[in-house]
Amino acid sequence: MDKVYKHPHLGDILLRQRWITSRISLSVKPSGEVRLSYPRLISTARALRFLEEKVEWVLQMRAKVAERAMQGADYSPEQIEAMRREAKRVLPEMVARLAHENGFLYGRITIRATRSKWGCCTSKNNLSLSLFLMTLPTHLQEFVVLHELCHTVHHNHSAEFHALLNRVTGGREKELNRQLKGVRKNLRFRQGTEPDLNRIMELVADAQNWFRKQGIDQWQDGYPTQNIILRDILGNENYIVEYNGIVSATAVVSFAGEPTYAEIVGKGWLNDKPYGVVHRIAVSDECRRKGIAKEILHFAEELCAERGVSDIRIDTHCDNMAMRSLLKKMGYTHCGRITLTSGAYREAYQKELKK
């Protein structure tokens, strides 16, 4: 008899208990569905303990099948057609604008439901673009379009091609390509909504437990509360990271300023320009050490770029050496120490973004 078990991090798991099955086994289908099969003589509790031991393996397998299927999503015919209409409305105008701005000439534009690649350019400079581009943020859509427009000049991936693509992307080819590969790994960013609230609080609990195990006195006083997270959501400042379709991390990116940054002890801020600020990063235990915090910071920098903001700030606990090391690697400058409204101290960092 088959039944569905709702795993807190993996989602629905199909449980299949059979007489003919001789051992416990796990499988991940191309759709991402997870099946747990086990013999009749083995209890469901034991089978679920086996599943818990294999959570990391399931996430890895989902990542692989997601990469083979581009976005790892099974869209309905209605969803496909809705994306096709949106792609036909948005992409031709985008191609025309970027071609005009950069002096490219091209032929016809075709929109296809291609999953194996985002786009291609023929020998006659006709462009074929995947309607699944509509699942990407605007700056990555533009990167794909510029990639294909560069092929109207260089029909290869030569050094000359990459030099041209790097020039038209403002020296950001490698960075944007890395982000696009992150999407291929099925990392998705979106704004948080009220139905996400409970899951976000689970992520906060994971972070609190991790800090406690590391001996870091951060978020050990009940912060951030559910009311704070709800305020973030209603203010459109909370963002969600989905990994293989599962909500696996969250963060706040705000452009409203941070009152506690008014006073800083130390070298001081690099400048007084408008800035974006990143707060309340929380990653699930299952996705720790997957580089998701780094992707969150890259995403925050992209939000700044889209708004024309050239600076980003963040603060962290003095003992949170993992975050402090990441900030240093990503080009952030330690500016000094700020005091929170609670009276606690935090190390403050700033990065001047390339225009």
N, C-alpha and C positions, 0 to 999 in steps of 0.2 A: 504494500500500500504506500502510495506517495503522499507526502505532505510537505508544507513549506515552513521553514524555520527562518525567522527574521533575525539575522545577525546584526549586532549594533554597528559594525563597521563595513561588513561585506554586503549587507542588504539581504535580499531573499535567497535562501539556499534550498534547493530541492533535495529532500531526504528520500532515498529509495531503499527500503528494506526488503530483501529478497531471500528466499530459501536457496536459490541457485548460486548466490554470491558467497564466495569463500573467504573474503577478506574485506577490510575497509578500504575504500578508494575514493579519490577526489578527481573530478574532471572539470575543466573550464571550456565551455562551448564557444564557437565563434561570436555568438551574440553577447558573450560575457556571463551567461548563466553558469552558476556553479552547482554541480551535482555531487552529493555525498551518498555513496552506496555502501551498504554494510549488511552482513548476514542477519537472519532472524534471531540467531542465538546470541547476538551482541546487542547490548542495550543502547538506546538512543543517547543516553548520557555519555557512554564511553565513546560513541562515534563523534559526538560533539567535542569531546576533549581532544580527539584526533584532529578535528577541524581547527581548534584553537592553536594547535601546534603548527598548523600549515597556513596560517593567515598570510604570512609574508610570501609564501610560495604562490598562493592564490593571487595576490596583488601583482606579483611578477608575471604570472601567466596572463592575467588580464591586460597588462601593459603590452605584452607581445601580440596578443590577438587584436588589441586596439591599434597597434602600429600597422599590422597587416591590413586592417580595414580602415586606414587613415584615421578617422575620428573615433572609431570603435562604437559608433552609434547606429542603431537600426531605425531609420526614419520611415514613417508611414508614407504611402503615395501622396497623401494630402500635404504632409510636411515638405516632401520633396518639391512638389509643385509650388508651394508657398515660397520656398527658398529660391526656386527658379525665377519666379516673378520678381522677387526682391533683387536678385542678381542682375536680371535684365534691366531693372530700373537704375541700379547703382553703378554697376561695373563699367558699362560703356562710357558713362560720363566721367568716371574716374580715369579710365584709360585716356580719353580725349584731353582731360585737364593735365595729367602728368606728362603726356606726350608733348603738349604745347609748351609746358614749362621747361622741358628739357631738350626740345628740338628733335624728337623722334618722329618717324613716319611709319605707319603700319597699314595693313590691309583690313580684311574683315575681322569681326569679333564674333566668336561662337561661344555660347554658354552650354556646358555639358555637365552631366551628373557623374563626373570622373572622380573616383576615389583614390586612384593610384598616384596622382600628382595634382598639384594646385593649378598648373597651367602649362602651356607649351606654345612655341612660336614656330611656324612652318618656314620652309625655304623661301616662300613668297611673302613672308612677314605677316601672315594671317595669325591671329591670336585665338587660342582656345583656352577658356577659363572655366574652372570647376565651380559649380554653384555652391559647393561646400565652403567656398571662400567666405560666404555669409556667416559662417560660424566663427570667423576670426575677428579680432578687434580691428578697427579701421587702419591703424598704422601698419599692421601685418598684411592686410589686403593691399595696401599701397606698395609695400615691399615686394609682394609677389608680382604685381603689375609692372613695377619698375624692372624686376628681374627679367620678365618676358620682353619688355620694350628694349632692354639692353641686347637681347638676342636678335633684334632687328639690325643691329650693327655688327655684332659678333655671334655667329651661329655656332658657338662652342662655349666651353668653360675655360678659356685660355686666361693667361695673366692679364691680357688686355681687357677681357670681359669683366673680370673681377675688379680691375682698376676703375672701369667705367661705372660699374654698379656701386662701388664704394664712393665714387665722387657724387653720383646723383642721390645717394642716401646720406650725404653729409658726413662721410667717414664712418658710417655705422653698419656696414655690410655684415661684419662678423657678429656684432651684437644682435642684429635683427635675425640673422640666420639661426643663431643660437635660440632665440625666442621661438622661431618657427619650429625648430626641432623639439622644443619643449611642448608645443602643441601636439606634435606627432606622438609624444609620449603620453598624450591624453591628459595634459594639465589644462584645466579651464578656469578662467577667472570670471566672476560675475558679482553683481551687487547682492548683499544679503537681504533677505526678506523676513517678515515676521515668522513664517513657518520654519525658518532655519534656527530660530532662537534656542530651542532645546538642544539641538546638535552643537551650536556654538558654545553653549554652556558646558557641554561634554568636553569640547576641545580645551576650554579654559581649565576644567578640572584636570585634564591630562597635563597641561602646562604647569599648573600648581603642584601637582605630584612630582613632576620632573624637577622643578626648582627645589622642592623639599629634599629629594634624594641627592641632589647635587650640593646641598648645604647652602643654597642661595636664598636669602631672606627677601624674596620677591613674590608678590601676589599671595602672601601667606596670611593676609588679614581679611580675606574674603573679596578682595578686589580682583577683577572688575565684577560688579554685581550685575544681576539680570537687568536691572533698570538702566544701567550704563550701556549695556549692549543693545538694549531696545532703543535707547536714544541714538546710538550710532546708526542703527538700521533706519529709523525714521528720518534721520538727517542725511540719509544716502551716503554715509561715510564708511559703512561696513562693507567689506568685500570677502567673498568666499572663494576658496580654491578647491576645485573638484579634481580628484585623482582617480582615474578609471571610473568616473561617474559617481564617486563617493565624496561627500564633503569631508575634506581632510585637513583643512587649515583655514584660518581667518585672520584678518588684520583690518586696521582702520587707516584710511588715508584722508587727511583733512586739509582744507585750504583756508580754514577760518582762523588760523593763528593759534598759538598756545600761550596762555597768560603766564605760566610758570617759566617761560623762556625770556621774560622781560629782564630778569636779573640772572647773571651767570658769573661764577667765580672761576678765574683762570685766564686763559688767553683771550677769551671772548669770541663771539660769532665772527665769521669771516666777512660778513657784510650785513646790511640792513634791508636787503631786497625782500620782496614777498616770497614766501616759501610754502612748500608742502610739508606735512609732518606725518610720520608713520607711528602708530601706536598699536598696542594690544595684539601683537603677533602671537598666535597660538597654533601649534601643529600637533596632530594626533600622534600618539605613541607609535602607531604602525608606520607612519610616514616620516618619522624622525630620521635624520641623516640621509635624506633623499635630495637635499638641495632645495627644498621648497621655500625655506626662509629667504634664500638668495633670489629665487624667482619672484617672491613677493616684493622684494626691494627693487628688482628690475621693473616690475609692473608699476610700482609707485612712481618710479622715475619716468615711465612712459606717460602716466597720468599728468605728471608735471609738464612734460614736453607738450602734450596735447593742449594744455591750458596756457602755454607760453611762460610757465614758471621755471626759472633757471636755478633754483636752490631747493634742497630738501634737508630736513632736520629729523633727528631721532634721538631718544635717550634710552639708557638701559642701566641695569644694576651694576655696580662696580665689580661684583663677583661673577657676573654672567660673561665669563671669558669666551664662550663659544660665539656669542653675538658680537662682542667687542673685536674678536679676531676676524669675523666675517666682515664687519664694517671697515676694518683696516684694509682687508683684501680688496674691497669694492671701492676704495678710493675716498672713504669718508675721513674727515679730519676731526680729531678730538679737540673740542673747543673749551672744555672746562666742566664745571659741575653746577647743576641746577637743583633747586629745592621744590619738591612737590607740595601740594596743599596739605598733605598729611604730615609734612615735616621731614619726610625721607629724602635722601640725596640720590641723584642719578647722574651718570656720566653722559654728557651731551656731545653729539656729533653733527657735523654738517658736510654736505657735498655740493660743490658748484657743478651744475650739469652743463654739458656741451650744448651749444645752440645749433 
